[in-house]
Each structure stands twice: as structure tokens, then as C-alpha cells.
Amino acid sequence: MSLEIVPVPLDDEVLFSRWHATYVAANVHDVGRHHTCWTLPELRVAFEPNRARAHRAFAGIEGGEVIVSGYLGLPLLDNLESAGLEVSTKPSARRRGHATAMLAVLEEEARSRGRTRLDSEATFPYDAGTAGAGVPAVAFADRHGYLLGLSDVQRELRVPVAEDLLDALAAEAAPHHAAYPLRSFVGRVPDDVVASRLELANSLMTEAPTGEMELEVEAMDLEAFRESEATLHRQGRVAYRTLALAPDGSVAAYTDLVTTVHEPGRAYQWGTLVRRADRGHRLGLAVKVANHRLLQRERPDIDRVTTFNAEVNAHMIGVNDRLGFVPVARLGEFQKRLTGTAPT
Ligand SMILES: CC(C)(COP(=O)(O)OP(=O)(O)OC[C@H]1O[C@@H](n2cnc3c(N)ncnc32)[C@H](O)[C@@H]1OP(=O)(O)O)[C@@H](O)C(=O)NCCC(=O)NCCS
């Protein structure tokens, strides 16, 4: 039997859900309950045309079954020479060259769109160590010329965090950020702070540790940001957010926790960033503690929070350790430069 690789149209519900099932099966096989795959209804919404990113799915079919799933993401406002890609092979069909065949299609598709810097990620068990010894994805990446540019650790926190611990941490931070009031809210970022928060958030990719990864700052504009909030809402996701405001009213720090109706009981810690000029005021600790208070008040049904930190991000890991996060898995970030002439 030979493998046939086809694009997956968003309106082909059956093929899209089979493509998704293979992506999930591959990840569950490797990291069990710690997988962080997006759910099918969330991905359906994410794949709809939007200003910030184009998404493409490819299915590798053999004997009527999707045995390898491929994903290509194309940033549309920044990082225009890059593409994100992911390949997942059904556990029972591995080491038969299917991922290699899929990767060739994804790389050619990226190249044909003028993308020459390819980024990928893979989650693997914590015990495999920083270099991912014996991990299929790491061996696969190495074989195809992808360098491990950044090693992250996935951590989990059981919540609720004891109120007296939150009180103690907030009290410890408070004297250091007296000039920076905190503001917590659910959902849409208020109009008076959205531009300033967006400016700070656009620098997250380069202000957080990037290891050997080449990345450009993001250039999300207000329209794309509001669109992303609407997308989140339609996906069944809710953002719990805290900001620290500088004396001039601009956003000096932010943090976001996100829940989804499709994964009951779970929340994800998304970005946390303190503006470079405002560091040293314990704002990272302060916004995180306030945001956990908000989550616990609004969502007593949530019992675990998942986060990722670069292994070298000692400061953020220090904050997370104090809240009680523990390591559960690893995430490798890989990068490759395509050589040869890219068509225009
Ligand atoms: C990584 C993954 C996609 C590989 O799928 P696959 O179809 O088995 O890959 P291939 O058969 O094309 O492997 C190509 C080469 O990669 C290397 N490789 C792949 N899996 C390996 C393993 N378990 N151990 C050692 N080397 C491995 C080998 O060099 C292999 O060539 P060989 O079989 O001739 O020795 C698959 O294990 C998977 O789905 N993992 C979970 C999802 C994931 O992490 N994806 C990677 C992120 S994009």
C-alpha cells in the first residue's frame, strides 16, 4: 500500500476529524495526560481565515486511514520568512518513513510560499532529559536537519493554591510595586489599556529567553488582536488576565490564564511579561498571584494549571516554584533553515 498525501479542506468534516484524531493519538502515546493538543472544535475555529496566521492541514492516507497528520502555520503579519510545522504519525505506523514523506510535502509547501525558516515543537517525557535522549521526535528532527534551539519544561500546578500562600506572596511583593496598581479582569482587554498591552505582548517572543532560536518580534495590530479575542470566545476559551500599570497608565506587566470548555478542570498559563524598564519590582510574582486569585474566585471547577518555561528562565521558574508548580514533561523547540532558492 502506498501513502497518499492530500490537503485537508476545512469543510471536509470527516477528513478533518480523522486528521485531528491522528494528531492527538500520536501525542497521547508520547506524553499521556500531559499532552496539550488543541481540541477538534477549537482547531476548526482556529483554521478559519484570519489576519494573523494561515493554517493548513495535510493528511497522509493509506488503506483509507489517516496514518500521518501534517500541519503548516504561516504567520501573516510578522516573521514572514518563517513557517511553523508539525508532523504526527499514528503509533502503530511508525518507522516506515511516513513522517519523512509528510515533512517533504510541508517543507515544499513552505518553500513555495517563500518561507525559509521552519519552526517546530515536540513534547516528550521529563525523564528523557534536556536533550531528549531516545525520544522519537528528537531523533526525527535531528535526522532532518532541525536543531534543538530551546529546551522548555512543562509544569503543572494543582489548584486551588492555599489562600494563605497567596496572601504571603502578595504581601512580600506589595512593597516593591507600590507605584504599580494591579488590574484583573475576565475576557476582553479594556479599551483604555489594550494598545499598551499589545505593544508589550508583541515583544514576548524576543523578550523571553529564546536560546538558539532566531525569532522576530511580533507585529499583531489592534484589529488582529480583537479578532483573536473573538476567536478565543468562539472556541469556548476564556482568558483570566491581570495587568500591572506604570505611573503613566501604560502596561508594565501582564499575565493570562486561559480555560476551555473542551477540557474541563484544566487551565493553561499563557504569556507573562514584565516590561524591561519596569523589572525589579516583583511584578512577575505580583501579577501571577493576583491572577490565580481571580481564577480561583471565578472558577472553582479548575483543578490543574499547565505552563511551559524555557529551562534557562530562572526568574519565571522561581516564581512558579513558589506557587507550587512541578515539572511533568518537556518541550523541545526546533528550527531549520531551508537552503536553495525560494520562489517569489
Ligand atoms: C516523530 C514522529 C513524527 C516520527 O514519525 P515516523 O513516521 O515514525 O518517522 P519516519 O519513519 O519518517 O522516521 C524517519 C527517521 O527519523 C528517525 N526516527 C524516527 N523515529 C525514531 C525513533 N523512535 N528512534 C530513533 N530514530 C527515529 C530515524 O532516523 C528514522 O529513519 P529510519 O527509520 O530509517 O532509522 C513520530 O514518532 C510521532 O508522531 N511522534 C509524536 C508527535 C511528534 O512529536 N512529532 C514531532 C513534532 S513535529
The ligand as a Gaussian input file, in Angstrom:
#p B3LYP/6-31G(d) Opt

LIG

0 1
 C        8.443000      11.903000      15.390000
 C        7.441000      11.123000      14.541000
 C        6.604000      12.127000      13.729000
 C        8.221000      10.205000      13.581000
 O        7.274000       9.507000      12.744000
 P        7.697000       8.259000      11.819000
 O        6.651000       8.141000      10.771000
 O        7.976000       7.092000      12.694000
 O        9.076000       8.796000      11.189000
 P        9.925000       8.167000       9.976000
 O        9.622000       6.726000       9.812000
 O        9.756000       9.049000       8.794000
 O       11.405000       8.325000      10.565000
 C       12.458000       8.939000       9.832000
 C       13.759000       8.853000      10.619000
 O       13.648000       9.597000      11.853000
 C       14.402000       8.904000      12.873000
 N       13.487000       8.341000      13.875000
 C       12.141000       8.389000      13.875000
 N       11.642000       7.770000      14.977000
 C       12.716000       7.295000      15.668000
 C       12.861000       6.558000      16.867000
 N       11.789000       6.156000      17.577000
 N       14.102000       6.262000      17.301000
 C       15.182000       6.626000      16.585000
 N       15.123000       7.311000      15.415000
 C       13.895000       7.644000      14.966000
 C       15.126000       7.772000      12.162000
 O       16.346000       8.302000      11.656000
 C       14.155000       7.455000      11.041000
 O       14.765000       6.807000       9.931000
 P       14.972000       5.181000       9.988000
 O       13.666000       4.577000      10.399000
 O       15.360000       4.851000       8.572000
 O       16.035000       4.930000      11.000000
 C        6.519000      10.227000      15.420000
 O        7.301000       9.490000      16.340000
 C        5.448000      10.989000      16.176000
 O        4.353000      11.173000      15.670000
 N        5.739000      11.476000      17.404000
 C        4.763000      12.274000      18.170000
 C        4.489000      13.614000      17.541000
 C        5.731000      14.449000      17.489000
 O        6.418000      14.630000      18.480000
 N        6.038000      14.979000      16.295000
 C        7.248000      15.720000      16.067000
 C        6.994000      17.177000      16.193000
 S        6.778000      17.923000      14.659000

